[in-house]
Amino acid sequence: MVGRIFSSIIFAAALGSRSREAEALRRDARRGLAQRVCQGAFVMAEDRARFDSTARHLVTLRALLAGLSPGTIVSHASAVALRRGA
């Protein structure tokens, strides 16, 4: 399940921040078809609706960590969630 959770994250930068696909993704977010996880990262609303609170936490963590330096660490509940979900 974890692989499916992480593969559901769509990064606007991977589409080309100003590409038609990225614009369509932002439009889908405005319409409620996609949900913004953090700046530049989205999950389709129907995928997110199937996630429990731990899966939503993991998606948020992975999306946030993708934009930070490789040496970034997390602690407490986030570290436990990543460890169990990795």
MARBA-3410 file (N, C-alpha, C, O; in Angstrom, 1 decimal):
86
0.8,-1.2,0.0,0.0,0.0,0.0,0.9,1.3,0.0,0.5,2.3,-0.6 ~ 2.0,1.2,0.7,2.8,2.4,0.8,3.3,2.9,-0.6,3.3,4.1,-0.9 ~ 3.7,2.0,-1.5,4.1,2.4,-2.8,3.0,3.1,-3.5,3.2,4.0,-4.2 ~ 1.8,2.6,-3.4,0.6,3.2,-4.1,0.4,4.6,-3.5,0.0,5.5,-4.2 ~ 0.6,4.7,-2.2,0.4,6.0,-1.5,1.4,7.0,-2.1,1.0,8.1,-2.5
2.6,6.6,-2.1,3.6,7.6,-2.6,3.5,7.8,-4.1,3.8,9.0,-4.5 ~ 3.1,6.8,-4.9,3.0,7.1,-6.3,1.8,8.0,-6.6,1.7,8.4,-7.8 ~ 0.9,8.2,-5.7,-0.2,9.1,-5.9,0.2,10.5,-5.8,-0.7,11.4,-6.2 ~ 1.3,10.9,-5.4,1.8,12.3,-5.3,2.2,12.8,-6.7,3.0,12.1,-7.3 ~ 1.6,13.9,-7.1,1.9,14.5,-8.4,2.7,15.8,-8.1,2.1,16.7,-7.4
3.9,15.9,-8.6,4.7,17.1,-8.4,4.6,18.0,-9.6,4.9,17.6,-10.8 ~ 4.1,19.2,-9.5,4.0,20.2,-10.6,5.3,20.4,-11.3,5.3,20.5,-12.5 ~ 6.4,20.4,-10.6,7.7,20.6,-11.2,8.1,19.4,-12.1,8.7,19.7,-13.1 ~ 7.6,18.2,-11.8,7.9,17.1,-12.7,7.2,17.2,-14.0,7.6,16.7,-15.0 ~ 6.1,18.0,-14.0,5.3,18.2,-15.2,5.8,19.4,-15.9,5.4,19.6,-17.1
6.6,20.2,-15.3,7.1,21.4,-15.9,6.2,22.5,-15.2,5.0,22.6,-15.6 ~ 6.7,23.2,-14.3,5.8,24.1,-13.5,4.9,25.0,-14.3,3.8,25.3,-13.8 ~ 5.2,25.4,-15.5,4.4,26.2,-16.3,3.8,25.5,-17.5,3.2,26.1,-18.4 ~ 3.8,24.2,-17.5,3.3,23.4,-18.6,1.8,23.3,-18.5,1.1,23.7,-17.5 ~ 1.2,22.9,-19.6,-0.3,22.7,-19.7,-0.7,21.7,-18.6,-1.8,21.9,-18.0
0.0,20.7,-18.5,-0.3,19.6,-17.5,-0.4,20.2,-16.1,-1.3,19.9,-15.3 ~ 0.6,21.0,-15.7,0.7,21.6,-14.4,-0.5,22.6,-14.2,-1.1,22.6,-13.1 ~ -0.8,23.3,-15.2,-1.9,24.3,-15.2,-3.2,23.5,-15.0,-4.1,23.9,-14.2 ~ -3.3,22.4,-15.7,-4.6,21.5,-15.6,-4.6,21.0,-14.2,-5.7,20.9,-13.6 ~ -3.5,20.6,-13.6,-3.5,20.1,-12.2,-4.0,21.2,-11.2,-4.8,20.9,-10.3
-3.5,22.4,-11.4,-3.9,23.5,-10.5,-5.4,23.8,-10.7,-6.1,24.1,-9.8 ~ -5.8,23.7,-11.9,-7.3,23.9,-12.2,-8.1,22.8,-11.5,-9.2,23.1,-11.0 ~ -7.6,21.6,-11.6,-8.3,20.5,-10.9,-8.4,20.7,-9.4,-9.4,20.4,-8.8 ~ -7.3,21.3,-8.9,-7.3,21.6,-7.4,-8.4,22.7,-7.1,-9.1,22.6,-6.1 ~ -8.5,23.7,-8.0,-9.5,24.7,-7.7,-10.9,24.1,-7.8,-11.8,24.6,-7.1
-11.1,23.1,-8.6,-12.4,22.5,-8.8,-12.7,21.4,-7.8,-13.8,20.8,-7.7 ~ -11.7,21.1,-7.0,-11.8,20.0,-5.9,-11.5,18.6,-6.4,-11.8,17.7,-5.7 ~ -11.0,18.5,-7.6,-10.7,17.1,-8.2,-9.3,16.7,-7.7,-9.1,15.5,-7.6 ~ -8.5,17.6,-7.3,-7.2,17.3,-6.8,-7.0,18.1,-5.5,-7.7,19.2,-5.4 ~ -6.2,17.7,-4.6,-6.0,18.4,-3.4,-4.5,18.7,-3.3,-3.6,17.8,-3.5
-4.2,19.9,-2.9,-2.8,20.4,-2.7,-2.3,19.8,-1.4,-2.9,20.0,-0.3 ~ -1.2,19.1,-1.4,-0.6,18.6,-0.2,0.3,19.6,0.4,0.3,19.8,1.6 ~ 1.1,20.2,-0.4,2.0,21.3,0.0,2.4,22.0,-1.3,1.9,21.6,-2.4 ~ 3.1,23.1,-1.3,3.4,23.8,-2.5,4.0,22.9,-3.6,5.1,22.3,-3.4 ~ 3.3,22.9,-4.7,3.8,22.1,-5.8,3.5,20.6,-5.8,4.0,19.9,-6.7
2.8,20.1,-4.8,2.5,18.7,-4.7,1.0,18.5,-4.5,0.4,19.2,-3.7 ~ 0.5,17.6,-5.3,-0.9,17.4,-5.3,-1.2,15.9,-5.2,-0.4,15.0,-5.6 ~ -2.4,15.5,-4.8,-3.0,14.2,-4.8,-4.4,14.3,-5.3,-5.1,15.2,-5.0 ~ -4.8,13.4,-6.2,-6.2,13.4,-6.7,-7.1,13.2,-5.5,-6.8,12.3,-4.7 ~ -8.2,13.9,-5.5,-9.2,13.8,-4.4,-9.7,12.4,-4.1,-9.9,12.0,-3.0
-9.9,11.7,-5.2,-10.5,10.3,-5.0,-9.5,9.4,-4.4,-9.8,8.5,-3.7 ~ -8.2,9.6,-4.7,-7.1,8.8,-4.1,-7.0,9.2,-2.6,-7.0,8.3,-1.7 ~ -7.0,10.5,-2.3,-6.9,10.9,-0.9,-8.0,10.5,0.0,-7.9,10.2,1.2 ~ -9.2,10.4,-0.6,-10.4,10.0,0.1,-10.3,8.5,0.6,-10.9,8.2,1.6 ~ -9.4,7.7,0.0,-9.2,6.3,0.4,-8.2,6.2,1.5,-8.0,5.1,2.1
-7.4,7.2,1.7,-6.3,7.2,2.7,-6.8,7.3,4.1,-7.7,8.2,4.4 ~ -6.2,6.6,5.0,-6.5,6.8,6.4,-5.6,7.9,6.9,-4.8,8.5,6.1 ~ -5.7,8.3,8.2,-4.9,9.4,8.7,-3.4,9.2,8.6,-2.6,10.1,8.3 ~ -3.0,8.0,8.8,-1.5,7.7,8.7,-1.1,7.8,7.2,0.0,8.4,7.0 ~ -1.8,7.4,6.3,-1.5,7.5,4.9,-1.4,9.0,4.5,-0.5,9.4,3.7
-2.4,9.8,4.9,-2.3,11.2,4.6,-1.1,11.9,5.2,-0.5,12.7,4.6 ~ -0.7,11.4,6.5,0.5,11.9,7.1,1.7,11.6,6.3,2.6,12.4,6.0 ~ 1.8,10.3,5.8,2.9,9.9,5.0,3.0,10.7,3.7,4.1,11.1,3.3 ~ 1.9,10.9,3.0,1.9,11.6,1.8,2.4,13.1,2.0,3.2,13.6,1.3 ~ 1.9,13.7,3.1,2.4,15.1,3.4,3.9,15.1,3.7,4.6,15.9,3.2
4.3,14.1,4.5,5.8,14.0,4.8,6.6,13.9,3.5,7.6,14.6,3.3 ~ 6.2,12.9,2.7,7.0,12.7,1.5,7.0,13.9,0.5,8.0,14.2,0.0 ~ 5.9,14.5,0.4,5.8,15.7,-0.4,6.7,16.8,0.1,7.4,17.5,-0.6 ~ 6.6,17.1,1.4,7.5,18.1,2.1,9.0,17.8,2.0,9.8,18.6,1.7 ~ 9.3,16.5,2.3,10.7,16.1,2.2,11.3,16.2,0.8,12.5,16.4,0.7
10.5,16.0,-0.2,11.0,16.1,-1.6,11.5,17.5,-1.9,12.4,17.6,-2.7 ~ 11.0,18.5,-1.2,11.5,19.9,-1.4,12.6,20.3,-0.5,13.1,21.5,-0.6 ~ 13.1,19.5,0.4,14.1,19.8,1.3,15.4,19.1,1.0,15.5,18.2,0.1 ~ 16.5,19.5,1.7,17.8,18.9,1.4,17.8,17.4,1.8,17.0,17.0,2.7 ~ 18.6,16.6,1.1,18.6,15.2,1.4,18.9,14.8,2.8,18.5,13.7,3.3
19.6,15.6,3.6,20.0,15.3,4.9,18.9,15.6,6.0,19.1,15.4,7.2 ~ 17.8,16.1,5.5,16.7,16.5,6.4,16.2,15.3,7.2,16.0,14.2,6.6 ~ 16.0,15.4,8.5,15.4,14.4,9.3,14.1,14.8,9.9,13.8,16.0,10.0 ~ 13.3,13.8,10.3,12.0,14.1,11.0,12.1,13.4,12.3,12.8,12.4,12.5 ~ 11.3,13.8,13.2,11.3,13.2,14.5,9.9,12.8,15.0,8.9,13.2,14.4
9.8,12.2,16.1,8.6,11.8,16.8,7.6,11.0,15.9,8.0,10.0,15.3 ~ 6.4,11.4,15.9,5.4,10.7,15.2,5.7,10.6,13.7,5.4,9.5,13.1 ~ 6.3,11.6,13.1,6.6,11.5,11.7,7.7,10.5,11.4,7.6,9.7,10.4 ~ 8.7,10.4,12.3,9.7,9.4,12.1,9.1,8.0,12.2,9.5,7.1,11.5 ~ 8.3,7.8,13.2,7.6,6.5,13.4,6.8,6.1,12.2,6.9,5.0,11.7
6.0,7.1,11.7,5.2,6.8,10.5,6.0,6.5,9.3,5.7,5.5,8.6 ~ 7.1,7.2,9.1,8.0,6.9,7.9,8.6,5.5,8.1,8.8,4.8,7.2 ~ 9.1,5.2,9.3,9.7,3.9,9.6,8.8,2.8,9.3,9.2,1.8,8.7 ~ 7.6,2.9,9.8,6.6,1.8,9.6,6.1,1.7,8.1,5.8,0.6,7.6 ~ 6.1,2.9,7.5,5.6,2.9,6.1,6.6,2.7,5.1,6.3,2.6,3.9
7.9,2.7,5.4,9.0,2.7,4.4,9.1,1.4,3.8,10.0,1.2,3.0
END
